[in-house]
Amino acid sequence: MGSAARHLCSGLLVVFLLGLHHSSSFWIVNVVFPPNAKPRVSSNSTPPLIIVPGNLGNRLEAKINKPTLVHWMCYKKTEHWFPLWIDLNMFMPIGVDCWIDNIRLVYNRTTRRSSNSPGVKVRVPGFGQTYPIEFLDSNKLAGYFYTMVQHLVNIGYTRNETVRGAPYDWRLAPNENSEYFTKLQDLVEEMYDEHQQPVYLLGHSMGCHYVLYFLNHQPQAWKDKYIKGFISLGAPWGGAVKPLRVLASGENDGIPMISNIKIREEQRMTTTNPWMLPSEEVWPKDHVFISTPTFNYTNQDYQRLFTDINYEDGWFMWEDTKNLTGDLHPPGVEVWCMYGVGLPTPITYIYDEEFPNGDPVDFVYADGDNTVDSFSMSQCKGWAGQQEKPVHVTEYRGLAHLDIVFHEKVLNLIQDILEGNSDTPKEIDIQSLDK
């Protein structure tokens, strides 16, 4: 891509992010120039902390040598690794087709495994560092954990030493990411040895499921030695309703250059979207998640749903992943579970005859953080009676799903936890505090 085109794409990225900033909740990228962390009094306590991001929550890079192209303007071969997420090409009219073909996974129903698109190599840059989770692009426009990390630095933490990031290939569910968990275990043990104290794990959204899966596969003796606690932010413990719309009809989250149907191509090519569907173990069997003129779909009708939307791979992906964390086995470490409440959050999508190739025409709302409902996020409360380690729950009234990673009140509470103040308030009203 030439320099003129790159400048154009940079401009489009700004426009895109500004649009998302005022659009309905986007999983990660709806922050332009994230707020600066306010100065804080330095702390004498900086226990090691590892951050595990949510879906779409860290950079990916690719190198290609493709046998065929979806469009003659797409690159066929690159000598060097280039940004795949976020990739400026995806904001160009033709570039989105190139991007989808580069980032997509190919699912094999026989082996029940996923692979990259032919001729594409994908890697996760910067494991153990914070830069791939602080900003999702090299221009530092799409901010994610920057505000939180800077807050920690302001109180005495050091990037890549006492606070570190654990990015992963978020296209894949844990059953296909075994190498990641080996690296995460090594990182925990490395930080423990270096700082001579146990490590806190902090996750956001889907990243909390990754942390839970990791902890559920560690012996209790290992957790007792190496893990100080688990801070979860906005975790969809009972699954999320939004992926049903994403998989059925697509969701461009306000991106003007990409239609819902076009972005659906990419959204159907990850195994994590089926993994995050509302759990059979948690949700009532008669709750209707998708209503159409011909059928009402509950969590007992996933196979029919995947058939009706012509996405049968999704059924196999869901079968592969539904039991990874679906039983919500307690993590066996002290937990601080925080999430937003008090915002209307869709729990049912209503379609007309255009389903699945048209947008929902109506919604049924419940309480939540505008992306995940509070019924799902509050499932962590059940751990209190299932494990010896304490479970602390704090609900932030009026706090949106992404805002939880950079709101001052959340950052201050995280600081209190890291400083050893384990008791936390049950509710904090963000709306009254912000007035």
Secondary structure by P-SEA (a helix, b strand, c coil): ccaaaaaaaaaaaaaaaaaaaacccccccccccccccccccccccccbbbbbbccccbbbbbcccccccccccccccccccccccccccccccaaaaaaaaaabbbbbcccccccccccbbbbbccccccccccccccccccccaaaaaaaaaaacccccccbbbbcccccccccccaaaaaaaaaaaaaaaaaccbbbbbbbccaaaaaaaaaaaaccaaaaaccccbbbbccccccccaaaaaaaaccccccccccccccaaaaaaaccccccccccccccccccccccccccccccccaaaaaaaaccaaaaaaaaacccccccccccccccccccccccccccbbbbcccccccccccccccccccccccccccccccccccccbbbbbbbbcccccccccccaaaaaaaaaaaacccccccccccccccc
